């Protein structure tokens, strides 16, 4: 059994076989397997545990309050300033 792989577009249920393969499979009984290329190219997006180790640095003062947000929110309801 010979296998040929190529990309094509299905138009109204018709699959166009590229010219370079037409002579090889003319009048032959063939088996057709359809694979939707968009779905086959998607990879499993689950990240492997620890894959970002050493790539992300968090500064020591990460949890400290930011001075930029010390404004007067008292004029708004339900807000409290420090």
Secondary structure, 3 states (H helix, E strand, C coil): CCCCCCCCCEECCEECCCHHHHHHHCCCCCCCCCCCHHHHCCCCCCCCCCCCCCCCCCCCCCCCCCHHHCCCCCCCCCCCCC
